[in-house]
Amino acid sequence: MTRIILAGFIASIVWFAAATILYMNPYSKKIADTLKNHPGVKKWANQKEMLLPMYLWGVLVPSIIFAVIFWWLNPVFPSSILAKTILFGLILVGIKIYPRLTDTALMTSYPKQLLIMDFINGTISSFVIAAAFAFLI
């Protein structure tokens, strides 16, 4: 079980780094900056203060849970790392990205451009974390 938790921890760092690159690149920042005053976008008094809770509760805890799920499903996955990455990436998109974005789109006034960006970046991040698990577990 220690190996699974370690894999979740390592994958969380990879996931956080990938998401940082995806959301802090000039294209994504331009979209976010143009919509930062939209009423559906949360205003953070200090963005640095949100990083630790975002990492702990939004990335580390789910990564450990996903590591356990990957470990549990691993015997039924094909042996190829690429196949495992694709299958588990699709599972993550199906259980994490699609439902959250659908709910947000239907129940909030969150800007559509940011929803699209979140879908793209979330999907890429899902496959990044799936690849990390395929290599580590």
Rosetta blueprint (number, residue, H / E / L):
1 M L
2 T H
3 R H
4 I H
5 I H
6 L H
7 A H
8 G H
9 F H
10 I H
11 A H
12 S H
13 I H
14 V H
15 W H
16 F H
17 A H
18 A H
19 A H
20 T H
21 I H
22 L H
23 Y H
24 M H
25 N L
26 P H
27 Y H
28 S H
29 K H
30 K H
31 I H
32 A H
33 D H
34 T H
35 L L
36 K L
37 N L
38 H L
39 P L
40 G L
41 V L
42 K L
43 K L
44 W L
45 A L
46 N L
47 Q H
48 K H
49 E H
50 M H
51 L H
52 L H
53 P H
54 M H
55 Y H
56 L H
57 W H
58 G H
59 V H
60 L H
61 V H
62 P H
63 S H
64 I H
65 I H
66 F H
67 A H
68 V H
69 I H
70 F H
71 W H
72 W H
73 L H
74 N H
75 P H
76 V H
77 F L
78 P L
79 S L
80 S L
81 I H
82 L H
83 A H
84 K H
85 T H
86 I H
87 L H
88 F H
89 G H
90 L H
91 I H
92 L H
93 V H
94 G H
95 I H
96 K H
97 I H
98 Y H
99 P H
100 R H
101 L H
102 T H
103 D H
104 T H
105 A H
106 L H
107 M H
108 T L
109 S L
110 Y L
111 P L
112 K H
113 Q H
114 L H
115 L H
116 I H
117 M H
118 D H
119 F H
120 I H
121 N H
122 G H
123 T H
124 I H
125 S H
126 S H
127 F H
128 V H
129 I H
130 A H
131 A H
132 A H
133 F H
134 A H
135 F H
136 L H
137 I L
